[in-house]
Amino acid sequence: MIPKDSAVVPVVQEFYASLWDQESRKVEGRT
């Protein structure tokens, strides 16, 4: 495994976590 990849993974996870958070908030606001 490339060291660069292991450094990128947490960043991607954070990105998707915030993305899901925004999406779930949008859905909650709709209902």
C-alpha positions as CSV (number, residue, x, y, z in Angstrom):
1,M,0.0,0.0,0.0
2,I,1.3,3.4,-0.9
3,P,1.8,5.8,2.1
4,K,0.0,8.5,0.1
5,D,-3.1,6.4,0.0
6,S,-3.2,5.8,3.8
7,A,-3.0,9.6,4.2
8,V,-5.8,10.2,1.7
9,V,-8.2,7.6,3.2
10,P,-9.1,9.6,6.4
11,V,-9.6,12.7,4.3
12,V,-12.0,10.9,2.0
13,Q,-13.8,9.5,5.0
14,E,-14.2,12.9,6.5
15,F,-15.4,14.3,3.2
16,Y,-18.1,11.6,2.9
17,A,-19.1,11.9,6.5
18,S,-19.8,15.6,6.1
19,L,-21.5,14.9,2.8
20,W,-23.8,12.4,4.4
21,D,-24.5,14.8,7.3
22,Q,-25.6,17.5,4.9
23,E,-27.8,15.1,2.9
24,S,-29.5,13.7,6.0
25,R,-30.1,17.3,7.2
26,K,-31.7,18.2,3.9
27,V,-34.0,15.1,4.0
28,E,-35.0,15.9,7.6
29,G,-35.8,19.5,6.6
30,R,-38.0,18.3,3.8
31,T,-40.2,16.0,6.0
